[in-house]
């Protein structure tokens, strides 16, 4: 319900504000909002070539700058074949409505279909070989404490284990299929199919907290921007995401009245902490190139090992497949079909959320919010280096691509080794695209009432932002 209201009001307010800008001559054309692409020049005025002079262009540019409340220097002119001179100032914040619909399918949904098809095939091998049941049995002592409503040995335990492991290694593409299967599995025991269960909320909040050991993509972006030590972001990212995960566990447990003070939970948290600490000790002994090489091989090597383990165990248990009158390959293909079906089911939710975010960003309301927050932080003495990185933190819950753009821009503008550049990377690597995740996962099982999921996930995002600022300041200063 909260997500529905957010989506509806975001579109309504953004559209009304766009019409207001158009009415008071602070927006010249709506074409970009509908058909434009991200980073296209923003059209603010047009002149017949015969009447075009430097004075008229200067006045038009000055008025446009005043209307936008900014002093812009990125002004360009374009002479069209029909003798019209276009005055453009700035760049479009996001793709328009139609390009967003197209790109959601071409750039996000189709790749997701591929990931879902392959990994759901592997998951079916785990299921048909009875490996999911054994994995669930191993994790039952811990999951039984934080998912008290799920039956002992529930298949969702195995799917959640794979999801958390993939997130832990920075394998987002692999984590999504496991997570969607976990949600589907928990939906089978959900008594109110339209309303999120306690178990689904706990899982999604822990998933979104995104405990990450190896932020591979962030390290790659930093290397591309010629950072002195691209992997220096690893330790702050691990600590920040770990704090976020603990916060999610605590917040949801308080809401659901789950007692976390027990030997099983405390031991597992301590064990994970010890593993992270040992890996950090080893990784910090490596130089920049060695760190990048080791972390890349570790994450991809574990993924390859998981695939080998699944197929190898299936071969070992081939008699089970024969008893069920099937074989390993057919089992994989049947599971892959389920992945495609799941992808088709989530597409409308993806398009709806991303189009709403497109309208919101292109209405300039996002800039107003960011400027307001930056000004407020300045009053409390927050340094400008931190304020310059805040756009990434604000954008991250809405759009991974938008936040990535802000991150790259921050590194390009202020330098990858500046506090702003490093903090931007930390915000990008230690957080999740909250609204997209809620829409995707609950949409996959047709849950309409997310209850308090969104509020807790946003609170966890805030914890990660605050923690990230303190950790980056201490680590990099």
Secondary structure as the mmCIF struct_conf table of DSSP 4:
data_model
#
loop_
_struct_conf.conf_type_id
_struct_conf.id
_struct_conf.beg_label_comp_id
_struct_conf.beg_label_asym_id
_struct_conf.beg_label_seq_id
_struct_conf.end_label_comp_id
_struct_conf.end_label_asym_id
_struct_conf.end_label_seq_id
HELX_RH_AL_P HELX_RH_AL_P1 UNK A 2 UNK A 23
TURN_TY1_P TURN_TY1_P1 UNK A 24 UNK A 25
BEND BEND1 UNK A 26 UNK A 26
BEND BEND2 UNK A 30 UNK A 30
HELX_RH_AL_P HELX_RH_AL_P2 UNK A 31 UNK A 35
TURN_TY1_P TURN_TY1_P2 UNK A 38 UNK A 39
HELX_LH_PP_P HELX_LH_PP_P1 UNK A 40 UNK A 40
STRN STRN1 UNK A 41 UNK A 48
HELX_RH_3T_P HELX_RH_3T_P1 UNK A 49 UNK A 51
HELX_RH_AL_P HELX_RH_AL_P3 UNK A 54 UNK A 68
TURN_TY1_P TURN_TY1_P3 UNK A 69 UNK A 69
BEND BEND3 UNK A 70 UNK A 70
STRN STRN2 UNK A 75 UNK A 79
TURN_TY1_P TURN_TY1_P4 UNK A 81 UNK A 82
BEND BEND4 UNK A 83 UNK A 83
STRN STRN3 UNK A 84 UNK A 91
BEND BEND5 UNK A 93 UNK A 94
HELX_RH_AL_P HELX_RH_AL_P4 UNK A 97 UNK A 103
HELX_RH_PI_P HELX_RH_PI_P1 UNK A 104 UNK A 109
HELX_RH_AL_P HELX_RH_AL_P5 UNK A 110 UNK A 128
TURN_TY1_P TURN_TY1_P5 UNK A 129 UNK A 130
HELX_RH_AL_P HELX_RH_AL_P6 UNK A 131 UNK A 146
TURN_TY1_P TURN_TY1_P6 UNK A 148 UNK A 149
BEND BEND6 UNK A 150 UNK A 150
HELX_LH_PP_P HELX_LH_PP_P2 UNK A 151 UNK A 151
TURN_TY1_P TURN_TY1_P7 UNK A 152 UNK A 153
HELX_RH_AL_P HELX_RH_AL_P7 UNK A 155 UNK A 168
TURN_TY1_P TURN_TY1_P8 UNK A 169 UNK A 170
HELX_RH_AL_P HELX_RH_AL_P8 UNK A 172 UNK A 187
TURN_TY1_P TURN_TY1_P9 UNK A 188 UNK A 189
BEND BEND7 UNK A 191 UNK A 192
TURN_TY1_P TURN_TY1_P10 UNK A 193 UNK A 194
STRN STRN4 UNK A 195 UNK A 195
HELX_RH_AL_P HELX_RH_AL_P9 UNK A 198 UNK A 209
BEND BEND8 UNK A 213 UNK A 213
HELX_RH_AL_P HELX_RH_AL_P10 UNK A 216 UNK A 224
TURN_TY1_P TURN_TY1_P11 UNK A 225 UNK A 226
TURN_TY1_P TURN_TY1_P12 UNK A 228 UNK A 229
HELX_RH_3T_P HELX_RH_3T_P2 UNK A 230 UNK A 232
HELX_RH_AL_P HELX_RH_AL_P11 UNK A 233 UNK A 256
TURN_TY1_P TURN_TY1_P13 UNK A 257 UNK A 257
BEND BEND9 UNK A 262 UNK A 262
HELX_RH_AL_P HELX_RH_AL_P12 UNK A 263 UNK A 283
TURN_TY1_P TURN_TY1_P14 UNK A 284 UNK A 285
BEND BEND10 UNK A 286 UNK A 286
HELX_RH_AL_P HELX_RH_AL_P13 UNK A 288 UNK A 316
TURN_TY1_P TURN_TY1_P15 UNK A 317 UNK A 317
HELX_RH_AL_P HELX_RH_AL_P14 UNK A 318 UNK A 323
TURN_TY1_P TURN_TY1_P16 UNK A 324 UNK A 325
HELX_RH_AL_P HELX_RH_AL_P15 UNK A 328 UNK A 362
TURN_TY1_P TURN_TY1_P17 UNK A 363 UNK A 364
HELX_RH_AL_P HELX_RH_AL_P16 UNK A 365 UNK A 379
TURN_TY1_P TURN_TY1_P18 UNK A 380 UNK A 381
HELX_RH_AL_P HELX_RH_AL_P17 UNK A 384 UNK A 387
TURN_TY1_P TURN_TY1_P19 UNK A 388 UNK A 389
HELX_RH_AL_P HELX_RH_AL_P18 UNK A 390 UNK A 396
TURN_TY1_P TURN_TY1_P20 UNK A 397 UNK A 398
HELX_RH_AL_P HELX_RH_AL_P19 UNK A 400 UNK A 414
TURN_TY1_P TURN_TY1_P21 UNK A 416 UNK A 417
BEND BEND11 UNK A 418 UNK A 418
HELX_RH_AL_P HELX_RH_AL_P20 UNK A 419 UNK A 429
BEND BEND12 UNK A 430 UNK A 430
HELX_RH_AL_P HELX_RH_AL_P21 UNK A 434 UNK A 444
TURN_TY1_P TURN_TY1_P22 UNK A 445 UNK A 446
STRN STRN5 UNK A 449 UNK A 449
TURN_TY1_P TURN_TY1_P23 UNK A 451 UNK A 452
HELX_RH_AL_P HELX_RH_AL_P22 UNK A 453 UNK A 476
#
